[in-house]
Amino acid sequence: MNYHIDRLDFIHLSRCRYAGRAFIRKWIELDPELKKIYQISSQELSKIIRIPQKKAQILLKDLHNTHLKKKILAEIREYHIITLVDEYYPNMLNTIKDAPLVLYGAGNPDLLKKQPALSVIGTRNPSNEAFRKLNFAVTPLIDANWVIVSGMARGIDSMAHRLTLERGGNTIAVLGSGFHSIYPREHIPLYQQIAKDGLVLSEYPPDQPPQKYHFPERNRIISGLTMGTLVIEAMKKSGTMITVDQALDQGRDVFAVPGSPLLKQCTGCNELIQNGAKLIQSAEDIYTEWNYYFQLFNK
């Protein structure tokens, strides 16, 4: 993608209705500096990209909406808006399929450049042993200055963020909504704390409420930001397994903590290990697996 695009125009286009990621990628190939799209008619746009003319009309109406551009400028003053053409765009995400074109951030964007980073995920209904597993496997990594990435959901996700914050570590939360509509609502204080001491990211504009499809979609970002994904507890069919599938599709490592076959929260992890995920009995297992990366980072 051309890196001489006006970033405000790029953000504005991403906010237009019917200008999805596939459309934008296709259009940039035809109009690398985003000049032609401001001059084109809806008939021409419909013909070139092969979208219905009514959708082309709505897209162009949004593109010429000065109120929307002013709204974006106000958001830039309040949040970090990171585009694919910016220096802060994380290199790890650049390598994944269907990478996000625009990210909204609250907090410290320097964490996007920090490695090593590990995604820590799991069930929204953890067992009584879950925190002990998390603490045992992840605390040494937090204390070694690893970045812990998760989705700020109930259960394992929020436990991972809170453990990291309590130990003064680095954490990134990836949301399935905009910052004005934190879900679940009881995590608003957690969002505020991560925005203060870590980084909150979303692919969705600040005023975008959560939608059901947002959560599986954002999972590719959770796994894509890191070199590997650690599953603490998971059931066989769950959102956690969607993230695992994304990680595997992205060529990332998958680690899993084993558990009792009598607990439904452990069945997913045990199955992952059976299918080739790295069995984690301590943080040392992750250190060993990634020793090569440590050598690179410590040069």
N, C-alpha and C positions, 0 to 999 in steps of 0.2 A: 504494500500500500504506500502511496506517495506521502512523504513526510513534510511536504510544503503546503499542506492544506491549512486554511485559516481555522483555528481550533473552535472559535465561536460558531462559525458556519457549520462545522462538523457536529458540534453538540446540538445546534438548532435542528439540523436535519434528522438527528437521532430521536428528536422529540416529536417529529411529525407523525401523525397517524398514517399507517400503512408503509412507513419507512422502517421496515425491520432490518435485522442484520444482513440477511441475504440480499435484500434490495440495495442497501448501502454499499455492500461489497461489489455488487454488480455495477452500480452506478459510478463508483470511484474509478473503475477500470475505463469507463467511457469519458469521464469528466474529472480528471485527477485533481484539479484545483477548485472544484465546486463552483464554477462560473456559469456554465451552460444551464444548470438546473434553475437558476434564478431568472433566466430569460425565456425558458421553454414554455410552450403551451401544454395544457392537459392532454390535448389530442396527440401531440408529438410524444409526450412522456408515455402515454398509454401504448403507443405504437412501438416505441423503442424497447421498453421494459416488459411489455405485454401484461399490463395490469388493466382492469376495467377503468374506463375513463372517469367514472364517478369517483373511484378511489384516487385516481390521479388528481382530480379537482380538489379533493379534500386535502391531499398531501401538499399540493402547491399553495392552498389557502393557508395551511399552518406555516409553511415556509415563508410566506410573506406577512405573517402575523407579527407586528412589531411588539405587541404586548407580550408574546411568548419570549421574544428575544430579551426584553427588559427583565422578565421573570428569571431567565437563565443568568443574566448579569447579576441579579440580586443573590441568586444561589451561589454563584462563584465567590461572592464576598463572604458567604456563611460557611460553605463547605469546600472541600477539595473536589474538583471535577477532573478526572484523569482520563484522557482519551488515548486511543491506540497510537496517536501521533505525538504523544508527550514523553518526556524523559522519564517520568515517574511510572510509566506503565510497566508492570512487572514482567521481566523476561520469561519467567516460568509460564505465564499465561499465554505468551506469544506462541508457544509451541503446541497449544491444544486446538482441537477441532472446534470450530464455531466459537472462537474466543470473544469475550465481550468487547464491544467497541468503545463503550463509555462506562466508567465506574465513578460512583459518588462516594466520597470518603469523609468521615468525621473522626478527627484525631491526628495521629502521627503518621504521615505518608512514608516516612523513612523506613518504616517496618516492611514496606513492599520490596525494598532492596536488600533486606536482611535475610541471610541464610546461615545455618540450616533451618528449615521450617517443617513442621509436621502437622498434618490434619489429624485431629482427635475427635472421633465421632462415636455414636452409639444410640441405644434405645431411649425413647422418651419416658419409659417406665422401668428404671433400673432396679436391680435387686438390692438387697441390704448389703451385699458385698461389693457393689460397684465402686463406691468411693475408695475403698481400700485398694482395689485393683488399679484404679486411676492414679491414686497417690503413689503407689509402689512403682508403677511403670513410667509415669510421666514426670514426677517431681525432680529426679536427677537431670532430666532434659531441660526443664524450666530453669533450674539452678545453673545449668551450663549455657544459659542464654539462648536457647532455641526459641523460635517463634511458634506458638501454639495456635493453630487455626481451627475454627469450628463454626457452627451455624446459629448459635445463641438460642437454640430450641430448648424445650424442657428436657430434663434428664441429663444424660452424659454431656451434651454440648455445653449447657450452662455450668455444670460442675467443672468442666475443663477450663472454661474462662475464669471462673471464680478462684479455682486453685492457683492459676497462673497469676492473677491479680494479687491474691493474698501473699504470694511469694515475691512480689515485685518484678514479675517476669513480663515477657512480651506476648501479647495476644491479639489476634485479628478475628473479628466476627463478620461473617458474610450473611446478609439478610435476604429474605424473600419479599421484602417490601421497601417502600421509601421510609426515610427517617421520621416522617410525621405520623406514621402508622405502625409503631413497633408491635410486633406479634411474637409471643403472647404479651398481653399488656402488663402482666406482672413483672416482665423483664425490662420495663422502662428504666428503673434505677440501674440495672446491670448495663443497659445500653449507655446510659450517662457516664457510668464509671469507665467502661471500655473506651468511649469517645474521649475521656479525659486522660486515661493512662495507657491506652493502646490505640487500636484503629478499628472503626466499623466501616464496612464496605457494602455497597449495594449496586446492582446493575440498574436499579429502578429509580426514577427521579424522586426527590423528597416527598412530593405530594401523592405518590402512587400507593394506593392501599394494597394489601396482600391479596393475591389470587392463588387458587389451589395449584395451578401449574407453575407458579413462581418457584416453589420450594424444590421440586425435582430439577428445575432448570438451574437454580443457583448452585446445586451440588457440584456441577462441573467446575465451578470457580473454587469451591472449598478444596477439592482434590487437585485442581490445576495450579494452585498457588504454591504447592509443596512437592517435595520429592517422594513423599510416601504418606500413606493413610493408616492410622492405628485405630482398630475397632476394639472398644472396651467390652461392650455387650451389645448383642443384636439378635433379633428374631429372624427367622428365615426369610419372611416376606415383609420388608420394611423399607422406609426411606433411607435407612443406613445402607442397605444393600444396593440402592440406586447409586449412592455415592461411591461405593466399592466398584460397581460396574464402570462408572465414569473413570475412576482411578486406573483400572486395568486397561480401559480403552485408551487412556492417555500414556500408557507405558510406565505408570508409577508403581512403586512397591506397595504391597498391602501386608499389614501386620495385624495379628489378632491375638487377644488374650483368651486362653481356653477357660472353660468353666464346667460346672456340673451338667451332665446330660439330663438331669432331672429338672433343671431350671429352663423355662422357655426363653428367658433373656440370653441364654448362652448357646442356644441351638445354632444360631447364625454364625457365631464365631467358630464353633466347633466344625461346622460344615466348611467354612472358609479354609481352615487349617487342613482339613481332609482333602480339599481341592488344590492345595499348594501355597496358601498364604503362610508367611513366616510366623511360627509360634513364638509368642513373646512371654518369657517368664521373668524378665527384668529389663530395665532400660539398657543394660549392657548388651542385650541381644540386638537392639537398634543401633547402638554405637558400632558394634562389630560389623553389622550389615552395611553401614555407611562409612566405614573407615576411609574408603577412597575419597569420599566427599570431604571428610575432615582434613585430609592432607591438602586438598585443593584450597579449602577456605583458610587454612592456617599458613599458607605460603607467604 
